[in-house]
Amino acid sequence: MSALSKAKGFKKSKSGTYLSMAATAFGAVGALKQIKKARAENDTLRLVDAVVTAAGIATGLAILYRELKRLGDDDVLLG
């Protein structure tokens, strides 16, 4: 098995999905900092940008959570 096929398999594994969720959640920290800075400076355009970014992060987390549940459905022991 080549390293590339192992890497592709990791992306579809539970641990790969957890890692993707952690990276996405880490991006949420940056978006929250951007929101706080925009509010402090009363910069509406930056605030809109930060809110749209946060919405994208929330959507990404929801998709990853759905993928995690699908991976769990394949496991016979989880019910």
ZAMI-559462 format. One record per atom (N, C-alpha, C): residue number from 1; atom name; y, z negated, x. Coordinates in pm, 1 decimal. Atoms other than C-alpha are relative to their C-alpha. Layout:
N
R  num  atome        yy        zz        xx
R  NUM     CA         Y         Z         X
...
//
This chain:
79
R  num  atome        yy        zz        xx
R    1      N    -118.1       0.0      85.4
R    1     CA       0.0       0.0       0.0
R    1      C     123.3       0.0      89.2
R    2      N    -119.8     -10.6     -83.0
R    2     CA     333.7     102.4     147.0
R    2      C     102.7    -107.2     -37.9
R    3      N    -103.8     100.7      23.8
R    3     CA     632.7    -126.5     175.3
R    3      C      87.8      38.4    -118.1
R    4      N     -83.3     -44.4     111.5
R    4     CA     826.6      86.5     -73.1
R    4      C     -66.4     -28.6    -134.1
R    5      N      68.1      27.0     126.7
R    5     CA     562.8      53.2    -343.4
R    5      C      -9.1    -149.9     -26.3
R    6      N      -2.1     145.4      18.3
R    6     CA     546.2    -322.7    -281.2
R    6      C     135.9     -44.6     -53.5
R    7      N    -134.8      36.2      44.2
R    7     CA     923.0    -344.1    -325.8
R    7      C      21.8      39.1    -145.9
R    8      N     -13.9     -41.0     139.8
R    8     CA     907.6    -148.9    -651.7
R    8      C     -79.1     -92.4     -91.7
R    9      N      79.5      93.4      78.9
R    9     CA     632.5    -379.6    -777.0
R    9      C      67.1    -135.3     -12.8
R   10      N     -68.8     128.9       3.2
R   10     CA     839.5    -686.0    -687.9
R   10      C     109.8       0.2    -104.7
R   11      N    -109.0      -8.7      97.3
R   11     CA    1125.0    -564.8    -905.4
R   11      C     -51.0     -22.2    -142.2
R   12      N      56.3      16.0     134.0
R   12     CA     895.8    -562.7   -1209.4
R   12      C     -81.1    -128.4     -14.8
R   13      N      74.5     124.1       7.2
R   13     CA     740.3    -901.6   -1130.2
R   13      C      88.2    -111.5     -56.0
R   14      N     -76.2     113.2      51.5
R   14     CA     841.0   -1238.9   -1270.9
R   14      C      96.0     -53.2     105.2
R   15      N     -87.2      53.6    -103.9
R   15     CA     977.0   -1358.7    -938.7
R   15      C     116.2      95.8      28.8
R   16      N    -108.1     -96.5     -18.0
R   16     CA    1176.6   -1036.9    -898.5
R   16      C     102.2      -7.9    -111.9
R   17      N     -90.7      13.1     113.8
R   17     CA    1321.7   -1080.6   -1245.9
R   17      C      82.9    -127.9      11.6
R   18      N     -74.8     124.2     -21.4
R   18     CA    1414.9   -1441.7   -1169.5
R   18      C     107.0      18.2     107.9
R   19      N     -96.1     -24.9    -106.5
R   19     CA    1584.1   -1326.8    -849.6
R   19      C     117.4      84.3     -51.2
R   20      N    -106.5     -82.1      58.7
R   20     CA    1779.2   -1062.4   -1042.1
R   20      C      89.3     -82.8     -90.9
R   21      N     -78.7      86.5      87.4
R   21     CA    1886.5   -1323.5   -1296.2
R   21      C      90.7     -91.9      81.7
R   22      N     -80.1      88.1     -84.4
R   22     CA    2006.1   -1554.9   -1019.1
R   22      C     117.1      76.5      61.3
R   23      N    -107.1     -80.9     -58.5
R   23     CA    2205.8   -1276.1    -855.2
R   23      C     105.2      33.6    -104.8
R   24      N     -93.2     -30.7     107.7
R   24     CA    2361.4   -1182.6   -1188.5
R   24      C      80.8    -123.7     -37.8
R   25      N     -71.1     124.1      31.1
R   25     CA    2446.3   -1546.2   -1262.7
R   25      C     100.5     -33.9     109.8
R   26      N     -93.0      21.9    -110.7
R   26     CA    2606.5   -1569.6    -918.3
R   26      C     124.6      86.3     -18.9
R   27      N    -114.1     -86.2      30.7
R   27     CA    2828.3   -1278.2   -1021.6
R   27      C      87.3     -59.1    -108.9
R   28      N     -76.2      64.0     106.8
R   28     CA    2932.2   -1479.3   -1325.7
R   28      C      99.2    -101.3      56.1
R   29      N     -91.2      95.6     -63.2
R   29     CA    3085.0   -1739.8   -1096.4
R   29      C     126.6      71.5      44.8
R   30      N    -116.3     -77.8     -41.9
R   30     CA    3313.2   -1473.5    -951.8
R   30      C      85.8      42.5    -117.1
R   31      N     -75.3     -40.6     118.4
R   31     CA    3409.6   -1354.0   -1297.3
R   31      C      78.8    -117.9     -57.8
R   32      N     -71.2     117.5      50.2
R   32     CA    3499.9   -1706.8   -1404.1
R   32      C     119.8     -34.5      88.0
R   33      N    -113.2      22.7     -90.7
R   33     CA    3716.9   -1750.5   -1095.0
R   33      C     110.9     101.0     -27.1
R   34      N     -98.4    -104.4      28.4
R   34     CA    3886.3   -1421.3   -1175.6
R   34      C      73.3     -29.8    -131.0
R   35      N     -63.6      36.3     128.1
R   35     CA    3952.8   -1538.0   -1533.8
R   35      C     100.6    -112.5      20.9
R   36      N     -91.4     112.2     -24.8
R   36     CA    4105.3   -1865.5   -1412.2
R   36      C     125.9      46.0      73.4
R   37      N    -114.5     -48.7     -76.8
R   37     CA    4328.2   -1684.3   -1162.5
R   37      C      91.6      84.9     -87.2
R   38      N     -79.9     -85.7      87.6
R   38     CA    4441.5   -1429.1   -1421.2
R   38      C      77.7     -82.6    -101.9
R   39      N     -69.9      85.4      96.9
R   39     CA    4526.4   -1702.1   -1670.3
R   39      C     113.2     -76.9      66.2
R   40      N    -104.3      74.9     -70.3
R   40     CA    4719.6   -1897.8   -1409.5
R   40      C     120.4      88.2      30.5
R   41      N    -109.2     -92.3     -32.4
R   41     CA    4924.2   -1589.5   -1318.3
R   41      C      52.9      73.8    -122.2
R   42      N     -36.9     -69.2     123.8
R   42     CA    4958.9   -1471.9   -1681.7
R   42      C     -10.8     151.6      15.9
R   43      N      23.6    -142.5     -24.6
R   43     CA    4819.8   -1133.8   -1575.6
R   43      C    -100.3      50.4    -104.1
R   44      N      82.9     -44.3     111.7
R   44     CA    4688.6    -974.9   -1894.9
R   44      C    -101.8     105.3      41.9
R   45      N      90.2    -107.2     -40.8
R   45     CA    4536.7    -671.0   -1728.5
R   45      C    -118.5     -54.2      80.1
R   46      N     110.5      63.1     -74.2
R   46     CA    4333.8    -880.4   -1482.9
R   46      C     -87.4     -82.3     -91.8
R   47      N      77.5      80.1      94.4
R   47     CA    4228.8   -1107.0   -1767.3
R   47      C     -93.5      88.5     -81.4
R   48      N      84.0     -93.5      75.1
R   48     CA    4100.1    -811.7   -1969.2
R   48      C    -113.5      50.4      88.9
R   49      N     102.0     -46.0     -94.4
R   49     CA    3916.5    -683.0   -1661.5
R   49      C    -106.3    -107.3      20.7
R   50      N      94.1     109.3     -21.5
R   50     CA    3757.0   -1023.8   -1603.2
R   50      C     -86.7     -24.4    -122.5
R   51      N      77.0      21.0     123.2
R   51     CA    3652.0   -1057.2   -1966.9
R   51      C    -103.2     112.4     -17.6
R   52      N      94.1    -111.7       8.8
R   52     CA    3493.1    -710.9   -1964.5
R   52      C    -112.6     -17.2     102.2
R   53      N     101.6      27.4    -101.8
R   53     CA    3314.4    -800.7   -1640.7
R   53      C     -95.1    -109.1     -46.9
R   54      N      83.6     109.2      50.4
R   54     CA    3188.8   -1124.9   -1795.8
R   54      C     -91.5      47.2    -112.6
R   55      N      84.2     -54.3     107.0
R   55     CA    3063.7    -934.0   -2100.3
R   55      C    -114.2      83.3      57.1
R   56      N     105.1     -77.2     -66.0
R   56     CA    2872.7    -697.8   -1872.6
R   56      C    -104.6     -89.5      63.6
R   57      N      92.6      95.1     -61.1
R   57     CA    2719.7    -992.3   -1689.7
R   57      C     -86.7     -65.2    -106.9
R   58      N      76.4      60.8     109.1
R   58     CA    2616.5   -1155.8   -2017.0
R   58      C    -103.7      97.6     -54.6
R   59      N      93.7    -101.6      47.4
R   59     CA    2456.8    -830.7   -2131.7
R   59      C    -113.6      18.4     100.3
R   60      N     102.1     -13.2    -103.2
R   60     CA    2274.7    -796.9   -1800.2
R   60      C     -97.8    -116.0      -1.3
R   61      N      88.8     116.5       8.6
R   61     CA    2139.2   -1150.6   -1826.8
R   61      C     -89.7       7.1    -122.6
R   62      N      81.2     -12.6     121.1
R   62     CA    2022.0   -1083.7   -2182.2
R   62      C    -112.0     102.6      19.2
R   63      N     101.7    -102.3     -25.2
R   63     CA    1837.9    -769.4   -2071.0
R   63      C    -107.6     -54.3      93.8
R   64      N      96.9      57.7     -92.2
R   64     CA    1675.0    -952.9   -1781.0
R   64      C     -85.8    -105.5     -68.4
R   65      N      75.9     100.2      74.7
R   65     CA    1572.7   -1237.5   -2013.1
R   65      C    -104.2      67.6     -89.9
R   66      N      94.1     -74.0      83.4
R   66     CA    1414.3    -985.9   -2249.8
R   66      C    -115.9      54.0      84.0
R   67      N     103.7     -51.0     -89.6
R   67     CA    1225.5    -830.8   -1958.3
R   67      C     -93.6    -112.3      44.2
R   68      N      80.9     115.1     -38.5
R   68     CA    1107.1   -1174.9   -1852.2
R   68      C     -94.3     -40.0    -112.6
R   69      N      86.8      31.6     114.3
R   69     CA     975.0   -1242.3   -2201.7
R   69      C    -110.3     103.0     -14.5
R   70      N     102.6    -104.1       7.3
R   70     CA     791.7    -908.5   -2198.5
R   70      C    -106.5     -21.1     106.5
R   71      N      97.0      28.6    -105.6
R   71     CA     631.1    -997.3   -1866.7
R   71      C     -87.1    -118.3     -38.0
R   72      N      74.8     116.9      44.3
R   72     CA     528.3   -1329.9   -2018.6
R   72      C     -99.0      34.1    -109.1
R   73      N      90.2     -39.7     107.4
R   73     CA     368.4   -1155.6   -2317.3
R   73      C    -129.6      58.5      53.7
R   74      N     120.4     -56.2     -60.5
R   74     CA     123.8    -983.8   -2082.6
R   74      C     -94.8    -106.4      50.7
R   75      N      81.9     106.9     -54.7
R   75     CA      -2.1   -1318.3   -1957.5
R   75      C     -82.3     -63.2    -112.2
R   76      N      90.4      53.2     102.8
R   76     CA    -304.5   -1431.2   -2159.8
R   76      C      13.2    -150.1     -11.6
R   77      N      -6.0     145.4       1.6
R   77     CA    -257.4   -1794.9   -2062.2
R   77      C     125.0     -53.8     -68.1
R   78      N    -123.5      46.7      63.8
R   78     CA      95.7   -1814.1   -2204.1
R   78      C      -7.0       5.3    -151.6
R   79      N      16.9      -3.4     144.1
R   79     CA     -26.1   -1741.6   -2553.0
R   79      C      55.9     120.6     -56.9
//
